[in-house]
Amino acid sequence: MAKAIALLVNPTSPTQADAVTTDALDVARALGLRLHVLRATERELDTVFETMVQLQVEGLVIGPDANFTTRSKQIASLTLRHRLPAIYQWREFVTGGGLMSYGSSITDSWRLMGTYTGRILKGEKPGTLPVQQATKAELIVNLKTAKALGINVPLPLLGRADEVIE
């Protein structure tokens, strides 16, 4: 089991980065893990991965950020190059070569958005519509990446995955 992990957050989104950091520190403390919080913009990704190597982290959690999402393939490539298992919230990270993702279903989110749009176009006032959010979470695992990293993904985890990329 990993003893030291890293959390990658974008310092240009301080409110989001701080909230994710606080939660991650609480979880790491409860699990007895050392958590290194690393802040990097898209221009600093190569450097921050070198820092992770120096810190000898054994896993990476990528904080939610639109700049990271648009660079999913780059980040996935860096995790492979540095042999670092990583998880992100969006499917694009895994299809780009990352190990796994766990997060809300983008399909479910788009469905809710379409429903809201339809209601508004039929005359309902946006301010009267209830606040909703996607409730379905998806786990996606890339077995090709797991093999490249020398990771044997347990069958119970694969059985729970919504999608397995081979």
C-alpha positions as CSV (number, residue, x, y, z in Angstrom):
1,M,0.0,0.0,0.0
2,A,1.2,3.5,-0.8
3,K,2.5,5.5,2.1
4,A,3.0,8.8,0.3
5,I,0.7,10.3,-2.3
6,A,0.5,13.6,-4.0
7,L,-2.5,15.9,-4.7
8,L,-2.1,18.1,-7.7
9,V,-4.1,21.3,-7.6
10,N,-4.2,24.5,-9.7
11,P,-3.2,27.6,-7.7
12,T,-5.0,29.9,-10.1
13,S,-8.3,28.4,-8.8
14,P,-7.7,29.0,-5.1
15,T,-11.2,28.4,-3.8
16,Q,-11.5,25.0,-5.4
17,A,-7.9,24.1,-4.7
18,D,-8.3,24.9,-1.0
19,A,-11.5,23.0,-0.6
20,V,-10.1,19.9,-2.3
21,T,-6.9,20.2,-0.3
22,T,-8.7,20.4,3.1
23,D,-10.7,17.3,2.3
24,A,-7.8,15.4,1.0
25,L,-5.6,16.2,4.1
26,D,-8.4,15.0,6.3
27,V,-8.7,11.7,4.4
28,A,-4.9,11.2,4.2
29,R,-4.6,11.8,8.0
30,A,-7.4,9.3,8.7
31,L,-5.7,6.7,6.5
32,G,-2.2,7.3,7.9
33,L,-0.9,8.6,4.6
34,R,1.6,11.4,3.9
35,L,0.0,13.8,1.4
36,H,2.1,16.2,-0.6
37,V,0.0,19.0,-1.9
38,L,1.6,20.3,-5.1
39,R,0.3,23.4,-6.9
40,A,1.0,23.8,-10.6
41,T,-0.4,25.6,-13.6
42,E,-0.5,24.0,-17.0
43,R,2.9,25.5,-17.7
44,E,4.5,23.9,-14.6
45,L,3.3,20.3,-15.2
46,D,6.7,18.9,-16.3
47,T,8.4,20.5,-13.3
48,V,5.8,19.3,-10.8
49,F,6.2,15.7,-12.0
50,E,9.9,16.0,-11.4
51,T,9.1,17.1,-7.9
52,M,6.9,14.1,-7.3
53,V,9.8,11.8,-8.3
54,Q,12.1,13.6,-5.8
55,L,9.4,13.3,-3.1
56,Q,9.1,9.5,-3.9
57,V,5.3,9.7,-4.0
58,E,3.6,6.4,-4.9
59,G,0.3,7.7,-6.2
60,L,-1.3,10.8,-7.5
61,V,-4.8,12.3,-7.1
62,I,-5.4,15.1,-9.6
63,G,-7.7,17.8,-8.3
64,P,-10.6,18.9,-10.4
65,D,-9.7,21.8,-12.7
66,A,-10.7,22.7,-16.2
67,N,-7.0,23.4,-17.1
68,F,-6.1,19.8,-16.1
69,T,-9.1,18.4,-18.0
70,T,-7.9,20.1,-21.2
71,R,-4.5,18.6,-20.7
72,S,-5.6,15.1,-19.8
73,K,-3.5,13.4,-22.4
74,Q,-0.4,15.4,-21.4
75,I,-0.9,14.5,-17.7
76,A,-1.6,10.9,-18.5
77,S,1.6,10.8,-20.5
78,L,3.6,12.3,-17.6
79,T,2.1,9.7,-15.2
80,L,3.2,6.9,-17.5
81,R,6.7,8.4,-18.1
82,H,7.2,8.8,-14.3
83,R,5.5,5.4,-13.6
84,L,3.0,7.1,-11.2
85,P,-0.4,5.6,-10.7
86,A,-3.0,8.4,-10.9
87,I,-6.7,9.0,-10.7
88,Y,-8.7,11.9,-12.0
89,Q,-12.4,12.7,-12.1
90,W,-13.0,12.5,-15.9
91,R,-13.1,9.7,-18.4
92,E,-10.9,11.7,-20.8
93,F,-7.9,11.1,-18.5
94,V,-8.3,7.3,-18.8
95,T,-8.9,7.3,-22.5
96,G,-5.8,9.5,-22.9
97,G,-3.7,6.8,-21.1
98,G,-4.3,7.5,-17.4
99,L,-4.9,4.7,-15.0
100,M,-8.4,5.4,-13.7
101,S,-11.1,8.0,-13.2
102,Y,-13.9,8.2,-10.7
103,G,-16.4,11.0,-10.9
104,S,-19.8,12.1,-11.9
105,S,-21.2,10.9,-15.2
106,I,-20.8,13.5,-17.9
107,T,-23.7,11.8,-19.7
108,D,-25.9,12.2,-16.6
109,S,-24.9,15.9,-16.3
110,W,-25.7,16.6,-20.0
111,R,-29.1,14.8,-19.5
112,L,-29.9,17.1,-16.6
113,M,-28.8,20.1,-18.6
114,G,-31.0,19.1,-21.5
115,T,-34.0,18.7,-19.2
116,Y,-33.5,22.1,-17.7
117,T,-33.1,23.7,-21.1
118,G,-36.3,22.0,-22.3
119,R,-38.2,23.3,-19.3
120,I,-36.9,26.9,-19.8
121,L,-37.8,26.8,-23.5
122,K,-41.3,25.7,-22.6
123,G,-41.6,28.9,-20.5
124,E,-40.6,28.0,-16.9
125,K,-38.6,30.6,-15.1
126,P,-35.0,29.5,-14.4
127,G,-35.2,31.0,-10.8
128,T,-38.1,28.7,-9.9
129,L,-36.4,25.4,-11.1
130,P,-35.0,23.2,-8.3
131,V,-31.2,22.9,-8.0
132,Q,-30.1,19.5,-9.1
133,Q,-26.8,17.7,-9.8
134,A,-25.7,14.5,-11.4
135,T,-25.9,11.6,-8.9
136,K,-24.3,8.8,-11.0
137,A,-20.6,8.3,-10.4
138,E,-18.5,6.3,-12.9
139,L,-15.3,4.3,-12.3
140,I,-13.2,3.7,-15.4
141,V,-10.0,1.6,-15.4
142,N,-7.3,1.4,-18.1
143,L,-5.9,-2.1,-17.9
144,K,-3.2,-1.3,-20.6
145,T,-1.9,1.5,-18.3
146,A,-2.1,-0.8,-15.2
147,K,0.0,-3.4,-17.0
148,A,2.6,-0.7,-18.1
149,L,2.8,0.4,-14.5
150,G,3.1,-3.2,-13.2
151,I,-0.2,-2.9,-11.3
152,N,-2.5,-5.9,-10.9
153,V,-6.0,-4.5,-10.6
154,P,-8.1,-6.7,-8.2
155,L,-11.0,-8.5,-9.8
156,P,-13.5,-7.0,-7.3
157,L,-12.5,-3.5,-8.4
158,L,-12.8,-4.4,-12.1
159,G,-16.2,-5.9,-11.4
160,R,-17.4,-2.6,-10.0
161,A,-16.0,-0.5,-12.8
162,D,-18.4,1.0,-15.3
163,E,-15.9,0.6,-18.0
164,V,-12.6,-1.2,-18.4
165,I,-10.3,-0.2,-21.2
166,E,-8.1,-3.1,-22.4
